[in-house]
Amino acid sequence: MTVVEEPALVDEGDPYDVRLALGATGLLRTFNSAGVLTAADVHVAARLSRLGEEPDERVLLAVALAVRGVRLGSVCVDLPGQRETVTSDDDSGTDLDALPWPDPGEWLEVTAASPLVAVGDSQVPASSSSQTGHPLRLVGPLLYLDRYWRQEQLVREELDARASRAVPPVDADALRAELARLFPDEEPDRQRLAAATAVLRSITVIAGGPGTGKTTTVARIIELFRSLPGPSPRIALAAPTGKAAARLEEAVRGLEIPGVTASTLHRLLGRKPGSRSRFRHDRHDRLPYDVVVVDETSMVSLTQMSRLMEALQPMARLVLVGDPDQLTSVEVGAVLGDVVARPAPTGATVPAQLAEVAPADVADADPAELRNGIVGLTVIRRFGAEIGALAAAIRDRDEDVVLALLREGRPEVSYVEVADDGPLTSGQLGGLRDDVVSASRALIQVADAEHAREALVALGRHRLLCAHRRGPYGATHWTEQVERWLAEALGRPPDAGMWYRGQPLLVTANDYEIELFNGDSGVVVDGGEEGLQAAFARSGEPRLLSLHRLSAVQTVHAMTVHKAQGSQFDRVTLVLPPEQSRALTRELLYTAVTRAQSQVRVIGSEAAVRRAVSRRVARASGLRG
């Protein structure tokens, strides 16, 4: 056993702190005390140590870091790079470089020799159901929990196979004619290219930011498939969350595409009693669809994507739709970003018919992206040029341009610059109080059953977004603050837990019985003789429900950026936490800014803005290679 002397780097802290594993020793104790590892990370490593009779503390540190990586959304960890990339969970400012990191070369050697670790990617096919007996796998410098290596391998194998797999033959003349009907503009059109690619390839990725026409393109793809000669294909629409699935179905219905509904990926795959990670449809019982379209793919986890791909018919077409620059899944993986960034596999070619049916579009496109089946939509139709320019600067990682655009003070974009420490005061909010009070007054005026539609529109007039859920910069704190402002301005007692007319609601858990989904927004309206009711937007007329039927809702004057993903508001205010917050990332800032349709206000320090623009969501993965 290797013994590493432990310097007194940090205070041992509160013995009742649940983050501390009090029985830990050696490197596990040191890294736990420094805030790099939590008690859960340490306990898993210690348990595997006992089961695998592994005494080397360097291996146990590697195991704990692999568990930590999954907890933070990474598929694997780059062991040699951990010293340069790791952060503490509590942002305490501890000098992590001074921790007793093992020598990188020796660390890889002892980890590879451990009975806990399988080495390389050729021992067992990813699709095999047999187990190796090794809970971890080392592939080059990347250490995986074996389960997630298998899932990543399955996705990689499916992507490579589908990149070169031929689809059922298509009548080129009919396809050309239908493309001309659905996309009559003779100039190069990426929506037309995306539709043609979806018909002619086994897998297509339609990538684009908000307002670039992704939903319109999906609707036309469905219509294109249904209008081509031959039997009408069986088409499934799916999304990772109930909220996203409901929005997708509503959008497609609004475009008058009959006979097509949307569901969550879990519902599409079929729940399997007693299992949270396996489904009724798998490689032994494939999905009965010829075309599967997945919207909001940026929120799809690695586990969901692997289960979907193994359940697809070999000849089925898969269309992935989403924005790779948005926030990723709250679970493991950043699949859409990985798929868009990975090079085309050897042997992948552009379908010959593509240039035949859409020559101008192919000539205008990137050949490397076409070999990978990726079509990026770039023309923004939802918000104005100023918000679009800010979003582009964030995406391009240009801190100076982002700050310049924020400070110009144009109508669509405003910036309230504050110090990077201390609580925000009322004088630092740049009209936020006036905005929320005005929006609430407008909402209350139409919050009755007769005007429920107008109330739901008014609900999207302004939304306050936060990076965190808790703390002084979190959504919970700001919802309480807004409630106090409204109580003062409207003369209403701020009674916690009481229903009131015009109260904005957020659903916090899926309720399939009444078809409300985590992330849905609604409003309390006056139902006359029925009393107060909750109104929720659905295709057609607003849906009114008794408040007694709501099992998991909360008042939502402020929400996290994650919860806002997939939603749009007329005006948005974003409150940024201080610079040291781990939540500050480019994806968070980009997602928040692009929720606004007409105006966005950012409240935060220059340091926080720079940190957000410069820092990507750090999710390690081997899928891009």
C-alpha positions in Angstrom: 0.0 0.0 0.0 1.3 3.4 -0.9 1.3 5.9 1.9 1.1 9.6 1.1 1.8 12.1 3.9 -1.1 14.4 4.5 -0.4 18.1 4.9 -2.7 20.1 7.1 -4.4 21.8 4.1 -7.8 22.5 5.5 -9.7 22.6 8.7 -11.3 19.3 9.5 -14.6 21.2 9.9 -17.8 20.5 11.6 -18.0 16.8 12.7 -21.7 16.9 12.1 -21.3 18.1 8.5 -23.0 15.5 6.3 -20.5 16.1 3.5 -17.7 14.6 5.6 -17.0 10.9 5.8 -15.6 10.7 9.3 -14.2 7.2 9.0 -12.2 8.1 5.8 -8.4 7.9 5.9 -5.5 8.8 3.7 -6.2 10.4 0.4 -9.9 10.0 0.6 -10.0 11.9 3.9 -7.8 14.7 2.5 -9.8 15.2 -0.7 -13.1 14.9 1.3 -12.0 17.6 3.8 -10.9 19.8 0.9 -14.4 19.7 -0.6 -13.5 17.8 -3.7 -15.2 14.6 -2.6 -18.5 14.2 -0.7 -19.2 11.5 1.8 -21.1 9.6 -0.8 -18.1 9.5 -3.2 -15.9 8.2 -0.4 -18.4 5.6 0.8 -18.8 4.1 -2.7 -15.0 3.9 -3.1 -14.6 2.3 0.4 -17.2 -0.3 -0.3 -15.6 -1.3 -3.6 -12.3 -1.4 -1.9 -13.6 -4.1 0.5 -15.4 -6.0 -2.2 -12.4 -6.0 -4.6 -9.7 -6.3 -1.9 -8.1 -3.1 -3.3 -5.8 -1.5 -0.7 -4.0 1.2 -2.8 -5.4 4.6 -1.8 -4.4 6.0 -5.2 -6.8 3.6 -6.8 -9.5 4.4 -4.3 -9.1 8.1 -5.0 -9.5 7.4 -8.7 -12.7 5.4 -8.0 -14.1 8.2 -5.8 -13.3 10.8 -8.5 -15.1 8.6 -11.1 -18.2 8.5 -8.8 -17.9 12.2 -8.3 -17.7 12.8 -12.1 -21.0 10.9 -12.6 -22.6 12.9 -9.8 -21.6 16.1 -11.6 -22.9 14.9 -15.0 -19.6 13.6 -16.6 -19.5 10.1 -18.2 -15.9 9.6 -17.2 -12.9 11.3 -15.7 -9.5 12.1 -17.3 -7.2 11.0 -14.5 -4.0 12.8 -15.5 -6.0 16.0 -16.1 -7.8 16.0 -12.7 -5.3 18.2 -11.0 -5.9 21.0 -13.6 -9.6 20.7 -13.9 -11.1 19.6 -10.6 -13.1 22.1 -8.4 -14.3 21.9 -4.9 -18.0 21.4 -4.3 -18.3 24.3 -1.9 -16.2 26.9 -3.8 -14.3 27.5 -0.6 -11.2 28.8 -2.3 -9.0 25.9 -1.1 -5.7 25.6 -3.0 -6.6 22.3 -4.8 -3.3 22.3 -6.6 -1.6 21.9 -3.2 -3.4 18.6 -2.5 -1.3 15.4 -2.6 -2.1 14.4 -6.2 -0.6 11.1 -7.3 2.0 11.1 -10.1 -0.1 10.9 -13.3 1.9 8.0 -14.9 2.0 6.0 -11.7 -1.6 6.7 -11.1 -2.6 5.2 -14.4 -0.4 2.2 -13.9 -1.8 1.2 -10.5 -5.3 1.9 -11.6 -4.9 -0.3 -14.7 -3.5 -3.1 -12.4 -6.4 -3.0 -10.0 -8.8 -5.9 -9.8 -11.6 -3.3 -9.8 -10.7 -2.1 -13.3 -11.1 -3.6 -16.8 -8.7 -2.1 -19.3 -9.4 -1.2 -22.9 -12.6 -1.3 -25.0 -12.3 -4.7 -26.6 -13.0 -7.3 -23.9 -16.8 -7.3 -24.1 -19.0 -5.7 -26.8 -21.0 -2.8 -25.4 -24.2 -4.5 -26.5 -23.5 -7.6 -24.6 -25.6 -8.3 -21.4 -22.8 -10.3 -19.8 -20.7 -8.7 -17.0 -17.0 -8.6 -16.7 -16.9 -8.5 -12.9 -15.1 -5.1 -13.0 -17.1 -2.1 -11.8 -14.8 0.3 -13.6 -13.1 0.5 -17.0 -10.0 2.4 -18.0 -9.7 3.4 -21.7 -6.5 5.4 -22.3 -6.5 8.1 -19.6 -10.3 8.0 -19.2 -11.8 6.1 -16.2 -15.4 5.1 -16.3 -17.9 3.4 -14.1 -18.5 0.3 -16.4 -22.2 0.9 -16.8 -21.6 4.3 -18.4 -18.8 3.0 -20.6 -21.2 0.4 -22.0 -23.8 3.1 -22.6 -21.3 5.4 -24.4 -20.0 2.5 -26.5 -23.5 1.5 -27.5 -24.3 5.1 -28.7 -20.9 5.3 -30.5 -21.5 2.0 -32.3 -25.0 3.0 -33.3 -23.9 6.4 -34.6 -21.1 4.8 -36.6 -23.4 2.2 -38.0 -26.1 4.6 -38.9 -23.7 7.1 -40.6 -23.1 4.6 -43.4 -26.4 2.6 -43.3 -28.6 2.9 -46.4 -32.2 3.8 -45.9 -35.1 2.3 -47.9 -35.1 3.6 -51.5 -36.8 7.0 -52.2 -38.4 8.2 -55.4 -36.0 11.1 -56.2 -38.5 12.9 -58.5 -41.3 12.7 -55.9 -38.9 13.9 -53.2 -37.7 16.8 -55.3 -41.3 17.9 -56.1 -42.4 17.7 -52.5 -39.4 19.7 -51.3 -40.2 22.4 -53.9 -43.8 22.5 -52.6 -42.9 22.7 -48.9 -39.9 25.0 -49.4 -40.7 27.1 -52.5 -37.8 29.6 -52.1 -35.1 28.8 -54.8 -32.3 30.3 -52.7 -30.3 27.9 -50.4 -32.5 26.9 -47.5 -31.1 24.9 -44.5 -34.6 23.9 -43.4 -35.1 22.3 -46.9 -31.7 20.6 -46.5 -32.6 19.3 -43.1 -35.8 17.8 -44.4 -34.1 16.2 -47.4 -31.3 14.8 -45.1 -33.9 13.3 -42.7 -35.5 11.4 -45.6 -32.2 10.2 -47.1 -30.2 9.3 -44.0 -30.5 6.8 -41.2 -29.7 9.5 -38.6 -30.0 13.3 -38.9 -29.1 16.1 -36.4 -31.0 19.4 -36.8 -29.1 21.9 -34.6 -30.1 25.5 -34.1 -30.8 28.1 -31.5 -34.2 29.4 -30.4 -36.3 30.9 -33.1 -34.4 29.2 -36.0 -37.4 27.2 -37.1 -36.6 23.8 -35.7 -40.3 23.0 -34.9 -41.4 24.2 -38.3 -38.8 22.0 -39.9 -40.0 19.0 -37.9 -43.6 19.6 -39.0 -42.5 19.8 -42.7 -40.4 16.7 -42.3 -43.5 14.8 -41.1 -45.5 16.2 -43.9 -42.8 15.2 -46.4 -42.7 11.6 -45.2 -46.5 11.4 -45.4 -46.6 12.8 -48.9 -44.0 10.6 -50.6 -45.2 7.6 -52.6 -45.7 4.3 -50.8 -47.1 3.3 -47.4 -47.3 6.1 -44.9 -44.4 5.6 -42.4 -45.1 5.1 -38.7 -43.8 8.3 -37.0 -43.1 8.9 -33.3 -42.4 12.3 -31.7 -40.6 12.3 -28.3 -38.9 14.6 -25.9 -36.9 14.0 -22.7 -39.5 15.7 -20.4 -43.2 15.8 -20.1 -43.2 19.6 -20.5 -41.1 19.4 -23.7 -43.3 16.6 -25.1 -46.5 18.6 -24.5 -45.0 21.7 -26.1 -43.9 19.7 -29.1 -47.3 18.1 -29.6 -49.0 21.5 -29.2 -46.7 23.1 -31.8 -47.1 20.3 -34.3 -50.9 20.4 -33.9 -50.8 24.1 -34.5 -49.2 23.4 -37.8 -52.1 21.1 -38.7 -50.3 17.8 -38.9 -53.0 15.3 -38.1 -52.5 11.9 -36.5 -49.2 12.5 -34.9 -48.7 12.8 -31.1 -45.7 13.3 -28.8 -44.7 11.5 -25.7 -41.8 11.5 -23.3 -38.9 9.2 -24.1 -39.8 7.1 -21.0 -43.3 6.6 -22.3 -42.1 5.9 -25.8 -39.8 3.1 -24.6 -42.4 1.7 -22.2 -42.0 1.6 -18.5 -40.7 -1.7 -17.0 -42.0 -2.5 -13.5 -39.3 -2.6 -10.9 -36.6 -0.9 -13.1 -35.7 2.8 -13.4 -33.1 2.3 -16.2 -34.5 -0.5 -18.3 -37.6 -0.4 -20.6 -40.1 -2.7 -22.3 -38.7 -1.8 -25.7 -35.0 -2.8 -26.2 -32.9 -4.8 -28.7 -35.2 -7.8 -28.1 -38.5 -5.9 -28.5 -37.9 -3.0 -30.9 -40.0 0.1 -31.3 -42.7 -0.2 -34.0 -41.7 3.0 -35.8 -40.1 3.9 -39.1 -39.2 7.4 -38.1 -38.5 8.7 -34.6 -38.0 12.4 -34.0 -36.5 13.6 -30.6 -36.9 17.2 -29.7 -34.9 19.1 -27.0 -32.1 16.6 -27.4 -29.7 18.8 -25.4 -31.6 17.6 -22.3 -31.4 13.9 -23.2 -29.0 12.0 -20.9 -26.6 9.3 -22.1 -28.7 6.6 -20.5 -31.8 7.7 -22.3 -30.0 8.0 -25.6 -28.5 4.5 -25.3 -31.8 2.9 -24.4 -33.5 4.7 -27.4 -30.8 3.6 -29.9 -30.8 0.0 -28.8 -34.6 -0.1 -29.2 -34.8 1.4 -32.7 -35.5 -0.8 -35.7 -32.2 -1.1 -37.7 -33.8 0.5 -40.8 -35.7 3.2 -38.8 -34.7 6.8 -39.3 -33.7 8.9 -36.2 -33.9 12.7 -36.2 -32.4 14.5 -33.3 -33.4 18.1 -32.8 -32.0 20.6 -30.4 -29.6 23.4 -29.5 -26.1 22.1 -28.6 -25.2 25.4 -27.0 -28.0 25.2 -24.3 -27.7 23.6 -20.9 -27.3 19.9 -20.9 -29.2 17.1 -19.2 -29.4 17.2 -15.4 -28.3 13.6 -15.5 -25.1 12.1 -17.0 -23.8 13.2 -20.4 -24.0 16.0 -22.9 -25.0 13.8 -25.9 -26.1 16.4 -28.4 -23.0 18.5 -28.0 -20.8 15.4 -28.3 -22.7 14.2 -31.4 -22.4 17.6 -33.1 -18.6 17.9 -32.2 -17.5 14.4 -33.1 -15.9 13.8 -36.5 -17.7 11.8 -39.1 -16.8 8.1 -38.8 -14.6 6.4 -41.5 -16.7 5.5 -44.5 -19.5 8.0 -43.9 -20.5 9.8 -47.1 -23.1 12.3 -48.2 -26.1 10.4 -49.8 -25.8 10.7 -53.6 -29.5 11.6 -53.9 -29.1 14.6 -51.6 -27.2 16.6 -54.2 -29.7 15.5 -56.8 -32.8 16.7 -55.0 -31.4 19.8 -53.3 -28.3 20.9 -55.2 -28.2 24.5 -54.1 -28.6 23.6 -50.5 -25.8 21.0 -50.6 -23.4 23.4 -52.4 -24.0 25.9 -49.6 -23.4 23.4 -46.8 -20.3 22.2 -45.0 -19.4 18.8 -46.5 -18.0 17.5 -43.2 -21.2 18.3 -41.4 -23.3 16.6 -44.1 -21.2 13.4 -43.8 -22.2 13.4 -40.2 -25.8 14.1 -41.0 -25.7 17.5 -39.2 -27.7 20.5 -40.5 -27.4 23.7 -38.5 -30.2 26.3 -38.7 -28.9 29.8 -38.3 -31.5 32.3 -39.3 -33.2 33.6 -36.1 -36.9 34.6 -36.5 -38.0 34.9 -32.8 -36.1 37.8 -31.2 -34.4 41.0 -32.4 -30.9 41.6 -33.7 -29.6 42.9 -30.3 -30.5 39.8 -28.4 -29.3 37.7 -31.3 -25.9 39.5 -31.3 -25.6 39.0 -27.5 -26.4 35.3 -27.8 -23.9 34.9 -30.7 -21.1 36.6 -28.7 -21.8 34.3 -25.7 -21.7 31.3 -28.0 -18.4 32.6 -29.5 -16.8 33.0 -26.0 -16.0 36.7 -26.6 -16.1 38.3 -23.1 -15.3 41.8 -24.3 -18.0 41.8 -26.9 -20.6 40.4 -24.5 -19.8 43.1 -21.9 -19.8 45.8 -24.6 -23.2 44.7 -25.8 -24.5 44.7 -22.3 -23.2 48.1 -21.5 -24.5 49.8 -24.6 -27.9 50.2 -23.0 -29.9 49.4 -26.1 -33.7 48.8 -25.9 -33.5 45.0 -26.2 -30.5 44.5 -23.8 -29.8 46.2 -20.5 -27.2 45.5 -17.8 -27.2 46.3 -14.1 -23.5 46.1 -13.1 -23.0 45.3 -9.4 -20.1 44.4 -7.1 -19.1 40.8 -6.9 -19.7 40.5 -3.2 -22.5 41.3 -0.7 -26.3 41.1 -1.1 -28.1 43.0 -3.8 -29.8 46.2 -2.6 -33.0 47.7 -3.9 -31.0 50.3 -5.8 -29.1 47.7 -7.7 -32.1 46.0 -9.4 -32.5 48.3 -12.4 -36.3 48.5 -12.4 -36.8 44.8 -11.6 -39.4 45.6 -8.9 -41.4 47.8 -11.2 -41.4 45.1 -13.8 -42.6 42.3 -11.6 -45.3 44.5 -10.0 -46.5 45.7 -13.4 -46.6 42.2 -14.8 -48.5 40.9 -11.8 -51.1 43.8 -12.0 -51.7 42.9 -15.7 -52.0 39.2 -14.8 -54.5 39.8 -12.0 -56.7 41.9 -14.2 -57.4 39.0 -16.6 -57.1 36.2 -14.0 -60.6 34.8 -14.4 -62.1 31.7 -16.1 -63.5 33.8 -19.0 -60.2 35.3 -19.8 -57.9 32.3 -18.9 -56.2 32.5 -22.3 -55.3 36.1 -21.8 -54.1 35.3 -18.3 -51.7 32.6 -19.6 -50.4 35.0 -22.2 -49.8 37.6 -19.4 -48.0 34.9 -17.4 -45.2 35.1 -20.0 -44.9 38.9 -19.9 -41.8 38.9 -17.6 -39.8 36.2 -15.8 -37.0 36.4 -13.3 -34.3 33.7 -13.8 -31.7 32.5 -11.4 -28.7 30.2 -11.6 -29.4 28.5 -8.3 -32.5 27.2 -6.5 -31.3 28.1 -3.0 -29.3 30.9 -1.4 -29.4 34.7 -1.7 -29.1 34.5 -5.5 -31.5 31.5 -5.8 -35.0 31.2 -7.2 -36.6 30.4 -3.8 -35.2 33.6 -2.2 -36.3 35.8 -5.1 -39.8 34.3 -5.3 -40.2 35.2 -1.6 -38.8 38.7 -2.3 -41.2 39.3 -5.1 -44.1 38.1 -2.9 -43.1 40.8 -0.4 -43.0 43.5 -3.1 -46.4 42.5 -4.4 -47.9 42.5 -0.9 -46.7 46.0 -0.4 -47.7 47.3 -3.8 -51.1 45.5 -4.1 -52.1 45.6 -0.4 -52.3 41.8 -0.2 -51.0 40.0 2.9 -48.1 37.7 2.0 -49.7 34.6 3.5 -47.5 31.6 2.7 -49.3 28.7 1.2 -52.5 30.6 0.4 -54.1 30.6 -3.0 -54.9 33.9 -4.6 -56.1 35.3 -7.9 -53.3 35.8 -10.4 -50.8 33.5 -8.6 -48.3 32.1 -11.0 -47.7 28.3 -10.6 -44.9 25.9 -11.5 -45.5 22.2 -11.6 -42.6 20.4 -9.9 -43.4 16.7 -10.6 -45.1 14.8 -13.4 -48.7 13.9 -12.8 -49.8 11.6 -15.7 -53.4 11.3 -14.4 -54.2 14.9 -15.0 -51.4 15.3 -17.7 -49.4 18.0 -15.9 -45.6 17.7 -16.2 -42.6 18.9 -14.3 -41.9 22.5 -15.5 -45.4 23.3 -16.7 -46.6 26.9 -15.8 -50.1 27.9 -14.9 -52.0 30.6 -13.1 -54.7 30.8 -10.5 -57.9 32.3 -11.9 -61.3 33.2 -10.5 -63.8 30.5 -11.6 -66.9 32.3 -10.4 -69.2 29.8 -8.7 -66.4 27.2 -9.0 -64.2 29.3 -6.9 -60.4 29.6 -7.6 -59.1 27.3 -10.2 -55.8 26.7 -11.9 -55.4 27.4 -15.7 -52.8 25.6 -17.8 -52.0 26.1 -21.5 -52.8 23.3 -23.8 -53.6 23.1 -27.5 -57.1 24.5 -28.0 -58.8 26.0 -25.0 -56.9 26.6 -21.7 -57.4 23.7 -19.2 -59.0 24.6 -15.9 -58.4 22.3 -12.9 -59.6 22.3 -9.3 -56.8 23.5 -7.0 -57.4 20.3 -4.9 -56.2 18.2 -7.8 -52.7 19.8 -7.9 -50.3 17.5 -6.1 -47.0 19.2 -6.7 -47.0 22.9 -7.5 -45.3 26.0 -6.2 -45.5 29.8 -6.6 -43.1 30.9 -9.3 -42.2 34.5 -9.5 -38.6 33.3 -10.1 -37.3 30.1 -11.5 -33.9 28.5 -12.3 -32.6 28.7 -15.9 -32.7 24.9 -16.0 -36.5 25.0 -15.3 -36.9 27.7 -18.0 -35.3 25.6 -20.7 -37.8 25.1 -23.5 -39.9 28.2 -22.5 -40.1 31.7 -23.9 -41.0 35.0 -22.1 -41.5 38.5 -23.5 -39.0 40.0 -21.1 -36.4 38.2 -18.9 -34.3 39.4 -16.0 -31.3 37.2 -15.1 -29.7 37.5 -11.6 -26.1 36.2 -11.8 -24.5 34.8 -8.6 -20.9 35.9 -7.7 -17.9 34.9 -9.8 -17.0 31.8 -7.7 -20.3 30.1 -8.3 -19.9 26.7 -10.1 -23.2 27.3 -11.8 -21.8 30.1 -13.9 -21.3 28.7 -17.4 -21.6 29.8 -21.0 -24.5 27.4 -21.5 -26.4 28.9 -18.6 -25.9 32.5 -19.7 -26.8 31.6 -23.4 -29.9 29.7 -22.3 -31.1 32.5 -20.1 -30.6 35.2 -22.7 -32.3 33.3 -25.4 -35.5 32.8 -23.3 -36.3 36.5 -24.0 -38.3 37.5 -27.0 -38.2 41.3 -26.8 -35.9 42.4 -23.9 -33.3 40.9 -21.5 -31.8 42.4 -18.4 -28.7 41.0 -16.8 -27.9 41.8 -13.1 -24.4 40.8 -12.1 -20.7 41.8 -11.8 -18.3 42.0 -14.6 -16.3 39.2 -13.1 -19.4 37.0 -13.0 -20.2 37.7 -16.7 -16.6 37.0 -17.7 -16.6 33.8 -15.7 -19.9 32.6 -17.3 -18.7 33.4 -20.9 -15.4 31.7 -20.5 -16.5 28.6 -18.7 -18.2 25.7 -20.4 -20.2 23.0 -18.7 -17.3 20.6 -17.8 -18.6 17.2 -18.7 -16.0 14.6 -19.6 -16.9 12.1 -22.3 -15.2 9.8 -24.8 -17.9 10.1 -27.3 -16.4 13.0 -29.2 -13.3 11.0 -30.2 
